[in-house]
Amino acid sequence: MVVRERILETALKMFRTYGVKGVTMFDIARDCGISKKTVYEHFVDKQALIDEGMQQLLTNHINYFHECLQTTDNAIEELVRNMKYITNMAKTLNPVMLHEIQKYHPDTWRSIESFKSDSMLCNIKKNLKRGMAEGLYRQNLHIDIVARMRQLQLEAAFDPEQYPADQFEMHEVMEQVTAHFILGIATIRGHKLVNQYLQIKEEE
């Protein structure tokens, strides 16, 4: 791995673990086993590292969503796989990072907001249209309304005020809200797949 990639990977890992405010360029250099001067040779300042790190994170999301669309058998499998991806990602993401970026790095936060309003919302709408075409989602769904509802569910799951970390496990929150969402939009045929993918036991 070239030095620049190692610096970026290390910085992103530290930002995700500790937040962005408390991590210094010296901390990143020390964790990489290089001098602070070498870090500055590749990144002009910490803001540049934050911007590129967040862009890489968002690009990884977009690439995964695209791959998931291409490799899943149906819309429900796609949605469940996306949920598991987001849940696994959240396990290594300190919510403090997002809070600090929103508060102290408004330009970077705007790119995250753009991702949510463009790529993320667009992906949800594509999944809804796919499920309706496959006969797995109800035909009378208002896509714009339902897509925004799903987006709000995902945002709430990351909000420590809604689901405090000392009271809720992220994977349980995601599984519960996703099951509720899919069961609400699925047809009878879709329900059978939901139960299969989420391993929901039928009530006696």
C-alpha positions in Angstrom: 0.0 0.0 0.0 1.4 3.4 -1.0 2.0 5.9 1.7 -0.9 8.2 0.7 -3.4 5.4 0.8 -2.1 4.2 4.2 -2.4 7.8 5.7 -6.0 8.1 4.4 -7.0 4.6 5.6 -5.5 5.3 9.1 -7.1 8.7 9.4 -10.5 7.4 8.4 -10.2 4.6 10.9 -9.3 7.0 13.7 -12.0 9.5 12.7 -14.6 6.7 12.8 -13.4 5.5 16.2 -12.6 8.7 18.1 -14.4 11.5 16.1 -12.6 14.1 14.1 -12.0 16.9 16.6 -9.7 15.0 18.9 -7.6 13.4 16.2 -4.5 15.4 15.3 -2.1 15.1 12.3 0.5 14.0 14.8 -1.8 11.1 16.0 -2.3 10.0 12.4 1.4 10.1 11.6 2.3 8.2 14.8 -0.3 5.5 14.0 1.1 5.2 10.4 4.6 5.0 11.7 5.8 8.0 9.7 6.7 11.6 10.4 4.1 14.4 10.6 6.1 16.1 7.8 5.3 13.1 5.5 1.6 13.4 6.2 1.7 17.1 5.2 3.5 16.2 2.0 0.4 14.2 1.0 -2.4 16.2 2.6 -2.2 20.0 3.1 -4.2 19.9 6.4 -6.6 17.8 8.4 -9.6 19.3 6.5 -8.2 17.7 3.3 -8.0 14.4 5.1 -11.6 14.7 6.4 -12.9 15.7 3.0 -11.2 12.8 1.1 -12.0 10.3 3.9 -15.7 11.1 3.9 -15.8 11.0 0.1 -14.2 7.6 0.1 -16.7 6.4 2.7 -19.6 7.7 0.6 -18.2 6.2 -2.6 -17.9 2.8 -1.0 -21.6 3.0 -0.1 -22.6 3.9 -3.6 -20.5 1.1 -5.1 -22.0 -1.4 -2.6 -25.6 -0.3 -3.4 -24.9 -0.7 -7.1 -23.3 -4.1 -6.7 -26.2 -5.2 -4.5 -28.7 -4.2 -7.1 -26.9 -6.3 -9.7 -26.3 -9.4 -7.6 -29.5 -10.0 -5.6 -32.4 -12.1 -6.8 -35.2 -9.7 -5.8 -35.9 -6.3 -4.2 -36.4 -7.8 -0.7 -33.1 -9.5 -0.7 -31.5 -6.3 -1.9 -33.1 -4.3 0.9 -32.1 -6.8 3.6 -28.5 -6.9 2.3 -28.3 -3.1 2.3 -29.6 -3.1 5.9 -26.9 -5.6 7.0 -24.2 -3.6 5.2 -25.3 -0.4 7.0 -25.5 -2.2 10.3 -22.0 -3.6 10.0 -20.7 -0.2 9.0 -22.4 1.4 12.0 -20.6 -1.0 14.4 -17.3 0.8 13.5 -18.7 4.3 13.4 -18.7 6.5 16.4 -21.8 8.8 16.1 -19.6 11.6 17.5 -17.8 11.8 14.2 -21.0 12.8 12.3 -22.0 15.2 15.0 -18.6 16.9 14.9 -18.5 17.1 11.1 -21.9 18.7 11.1 -20.9 21.2 13.8 -17.3 22.1 12.8 -17.0 21.1 9.1 -20.1 22.5 7.3 -18.7 22.0 3.8 -18.0 18.3 4.4 -21.4 18.0 6.0 -23.1 19.4 2.9 -21.5 16.6 0.8 -23.0 14.1 3.3 -26.4 15.8 3.0 -26.2 15.7 -0.8 -25.4 11.9 -0.6 -28.5 11.4 1.5 -30.8 13.4 -0.7 -29.4 12.2 -4.0 -27.7 8.7 -3.9 -29.4 7.3 -0.8 -32.9 8.5 -1.6 -32.5 7.5 -5.3 -31.4 4.0 -4.2 -34.5 3.6 -2.0 -36.8 4.7 -4.8 -35.2 2.2 -7.2 -35.7 -0.6 -4.7 -39.4 0.3 -4.3 -39.9 0.4 -8.1 -38.1 -2.9 -8.4 -40.2 -4.6 -5.7 -43.4 -3.3 -7.3 -42.4 -4.6 -10.7 -41.6 -8.0 -9.2 -45.0 -8.1 -7.4 -43.3 -8.2 -4.0 -44.4 -4.7 -2.9 -47.9 -3.3 -3.0 -48.9 -1.5 -6.2 -50.5 1.5 -4.5 -47.3 2.8 -2.9 -46.6 6.5 -3.2 -42.9 6.1 -3.9 -41.8 9.7 -3.0 -43.6 9.5 0.4 -42.5 5.9 1.3 -38.9 6.5 0.2 -38.6 9.5 2.5 -40.1 7.6 5.3 -37.5 4.9 4.9 -34.7 7.5 4.8 -36.0 9.1 8.0 -36.0 5.6 9.6 -32.3 5.1 8.7 -31.3 8.6 10.0 -33.2 8.0 13.3 -31.4 4.7 13.8 -28.1 6.7 13.8 -29.4 9.4 16.1 -28.2 8.8 19.7 -31.0 11.0 21.1 -33.6 8.6 19.5 -31.8 5.4 20.3 -29.1 5.9 23.0 -26.2 3.5 22.7 -26.4 2.4 26.3 -30.0 1.3 25.8 -30.2 0.0 22.2 -28.0 -2.2 20.0 -27.7 -0.8 16.5 -28.3 -4.1 14.8 -31.5 -4.7 16.7 -32.8 -1.2 15.9 -32.0 -1.7 12.2 -33.6 -5.2 12.1 -36.7 -4.0 13.8 -37.3 -0.9 11.8 -36.5 -2.7 8.5 -38.8 -5.6 9.3 -41.6 -3.1 10.1 -40.9 -1.2 6.9 -40.8 -4.2 4.6 -43.8 -5.9 6.1 -45.8 -2.7 5.7 -45.0 -2.4 1.9 -44.9 -6.1 0.9 -47.6 -8.1 -0.8 -48.6 -11.5 0.6 -46.0 -13.2 -1.7 -43.5 -10.6 -0.4 -44.2 -11.5 3.2 -43.0 -15.0 2.7 -39.7 -13.8 1.4 -39.4 -11.2 4.3 -39.9 -14.0 6.8 -37.3 -16.1 5.1 -34.6 -13.4 4.8 -35.1 -11.9 8.2 -35.9 -15.3 9.8 -39.1 -14.1 11.3 -41.1 -16.9 12.8 -44.8 -17.1 11.8 -47.2 -16.5 14.7 -49.1 -19.6 15.6 
